[in-house]
Amino acid sequence: MTTLKIKLSPHSHANKIWGWEGDRLKVSVTAAPEDGRANEALIGLLAEKLHLPASTIKIQYGEGDRLKTLQIWNLEPEHLEERFARYVPQAAREKPEKPQKTDEKRPA
């Protein structure tokens, strides 16, 4: 499992991965932050870009906040950057630390 920190901008003009802002991946979604729609859009966008089922991505912290911590199953931290490489502009790829691998069990 991989842990990924996100800075989400809901109600934006595009669903897009912008790059790294500190240790967080900056992402925008067009959905409004109402009734979990922005969170669903975030998970859908990441699932599409990472080529993973949406069910493998869960919000660990920050469900009602712009700053979120996600858990991603079936993806090692070193493969995360490889999969994001084509979506994140070259200048925005530098970040201070790699995503963390955790040994937590997936919830049922």
Number of C-alpha atoms within 10 A of each C-alpha: 19 21 22 22 22 21 20 22 22 22 16 14 11 13 18 19 20 15 21 21 16 14 16 20 21 21 23 21 24 17 20 15 19 11 9 13 16 23 25 15 19 27 20 19 19 20 17 12 15 17 10 16 14 17 11 15 22 18 18 14 13 15 15 13 11 17 16 19 18 18 21 26 20 11 17 16 18 13 12 16 16 10 14 16 13 10 14 18 14 10 8 14 16 14 14 10 9 14 18 15 17 14 8 10 8 11 5 3
